[in-house]
Amino acid sequence: MRRGYITVFLSLSLTLILSLVFTVIEGARISAIRMKFECVADIGMNSVLAEYHRELLKQYDLLFVDTSYGGSHPEIANTEAHLRSYAQKNCSPQEGSLFGGRDFLAMDMGMVEIPEYSVASDENGAVLKRQVTDYMDDYPLGAVLDKLTSNIGLLQGAGIDTKDVDAWRRQYESQIEAIGLPERETEDGGTEEVPLNNPADSVNATRSSGVLNLVLENPAEVSVVKVDLGDYISHRASRMAGTGLCADAVEAGGEPNELVFQMYLFEKCGYYGAEMDKSLLKYQMEYILAGRDTDWQNLEQVAKKLLLWRETANMLYLLSDSTKVAEAQALATALTAVILMPALAEPVKYTILFAWAYVESLQDIKTLLGGGRVPIFKTAAEWKTGIGCLKNVRGSLSEDSGGNGLSYKEYLQIMVFLQDAGTRTERAMDIMEMDIRQTPGNARFRLDGCFDAYQAHLEVTSRFGYSYEMTRRYGFY
């Protein structure tokens, strides 16, 4: 009988003990599922970021994940599929587990969504520029900014960037037309105007020839690469859009800085005289400024703008130089005396001065494109051409790679600084797409298909009846 009592007691005790053991085991299972789920989420999301675009990092030091994965249709669903695949592989036990045992956790991935992600082109390229600002963290911005603002102050203080020098010149040409030239009788009984022989007329005749044709020794050496702009982001009809800047990324790396972005462009992009082998368009900074579809047109447009700046500055200098004004006055007086029209002397003088400023400006452009320097405002010692150059414009221009003042790059920096920020960013992204597409496997690369930070919502289930959800945010910051 005592043995029977002991057996019943032991049975009752074992029931309690086994209940406790099974409860502990089940609690361990629940905790293990939660812990493994966190590990699975972290590994999977880091694995997604590990697929960053190699060429974008190599050429532009930017970390982005291309959602097309080398294809032609970027979409976040591709990344969701990659994330689910990585997570599922880490949920399931590997083949050949110890003793062929069963999976203690029996986990399986359920829903995987990416509701938030920062695309490079979001908020007018702010996501891209945020990374650039982070990359350029050690750039000596202060010294560059001081010099740049000083040069821009000189330029804008005199109205060089806004004054319409062509309209200014035409005022005096209109005065000559209003007064008119005397007429003389021809042999056939008709009449004709007596020629003024104003050298400014022959100078003005060259204005339609194109700046590059006038200043370059061999214009045929200029790149003539042409691109289809409709295929790039600034002209693309539809874009993939994300959810904008990631607040955590901004907090870690700082707000996008426009001036830093401009300096970055000069570090990563080429321009005339400093072309890059990796580039499709050779004059990339000129494209950012002009936005034309050929290298020739972009360089020509920048040269035209630079010519207008130099012509305005040179005309302002001429008007302040009494010696050169006197030379123009003497020539104008002589020309008008021959046709007995002294009333024309004053407007003719100014047309001569404008022609002289134009030829000097062509010399400036030739100097800049040749690697030399030209100051914003000249002194008498820095003036290169004489009044006799008006008779032979092309022949009067000489090679000059020295001088004082600003280089071609520094003039470009001023132009870029004064450019609309949105236009600048769009065209810069065009350049990046052009260059990346030249590399193997990236023929359809799109910046608007690339993200650098994302938030994922994941769900895991277990055959033991449990399910858990988790939200994580990861990115390059």
Secondary structure, DSSP 8 states (H G I E B T S, - for coil): -HHHHHHHHHHHHHHHHHHHHHHHHHHHHHHHHHHHHHHHHHHHHHHHHTTB-HHHHHHH----EETTTTSS---HHHHHHHHHHHHHHHHS--TT-GGG---SS-EEEEEEEEEEEEETTHHHHHHHHHHHHHHTTT--HHHHHHHHHHHHHHHHHTTTTT--HHHHHHHHHHHHHHH---EEE-TTS-EEE-----HHHHHHHTGGG-HHHHH-S-GGGS---B--GGGSGGG-S---------HHHHHHH----HHHHHHHHHHH--BTTB--TT-SSS-HHHHHHH--SBHHHHHHHHHHHHHHHHHHHHHHHHHH-HHHHHHHHHHHHHHHHHTT-GGGHHHHHHHHHHHHHHHHHHHHHHHHHTT--B-SS--GGG----GGGGG-HHHH-------SSB-HHHHHHHHHHHS-HHHHHHHHHHHHHHHHTTSTT-TT--GGGEEEEEEEEEEEEETTS-EEEEEEEEE--
